[in-house]
């Protein structure tokens, strides 16, 4: 898999949750944070800080290759979808 744009470093650290890693939840929300450029790949479930896990960009893309469609999403934006295998909608993060 060739990585492009913001996903160009397969070893980049990204945030996800234990629910995504255990395949209990599907990724429905993706944040590309403005302040630090960090990526966050989560579901709609409310999570505690202890639920977060740090993994590599390559690992998250192995969980869901459909995320490649977001590789050019600028910092300060988030993407969401109602269910897996549906196109993401992208919006600006309003803080």
N, C-alpha and C positions, 0 to 999 in steps of 0.2 A: 504494500500500500504506500503510495507516494503522498507525503504530507505537504501541504501548501499553506501559504499566507501565515495566519496566526497559529496554525497547527504544525508549523515546520519543524519544531523540535520534539521528537518522540519522547524525550526524557523530561520534558517540562512538567513540573508538579502541578496537579489540578486537584480541586476538591470534589468529592462526591460523598455519598452516604453508605453506611453499611447495608441499607435496604437495596440500593442499586447494585452493590457488589454481590450481595446474596441472591440477586435476581428476584427479590420479593416485589420490588417496584421497578417500573420502567422510567427512563429519563423523559420528563415532560417539560422541564424548565432548565434553561442554560443562561448563566450570567457571565458577562465579560466585564469585570469590575474596572472602573475608571482609575481609582486611586492607586492600585498596585498591578493592574493588568491580569490579575488572577482569574482563572476560569472556574466556574462552579456548575456541576452537572447533577441535578436533583430531580425528585418527583414532587408531587403536590403534597405529600405527607409533611405535617409539622415535625420538625426535628429539634433535638437538643444538640448542644455543642459536642457532646460525647458521641453522637451518631456520625459525625463527619470523619472522613478518612482522606488521606493524601495518597494519590496514586499518580502514575505517569500519563501523559497525553496518549501514548500508545495503548496503554491498558484500557482507558475509557473508550477509545475508538474500536478496540476489539470487542467491547461490550455492545456497542451500537455504531456501526459504520455509517448510518444515516446522519450522524453528527457532522460528517465531512461537509455537508451543505452549509454549515455555519462557519467554515474556516476563514471567511473574510469579514465576520462580524466585528465591528470596531469596539474598542473599550467604551464603556458607558451605555451599552445596549444589553438587552436580554431577549431571549427567544422562548416561546412556549408553544405547546401543542396539546390538544385535548386528549390524544391517545397516541400510542406508538404507531409508526408507519404512516403518519399524517405529516404533511409539510408544517414546518415551524413558521410562526408569525414573529416578526422582529419588531421591537419597540425600544424607545429610549428608556433608560432607568431614571425614574424621577424620584429624587431623594428628599 
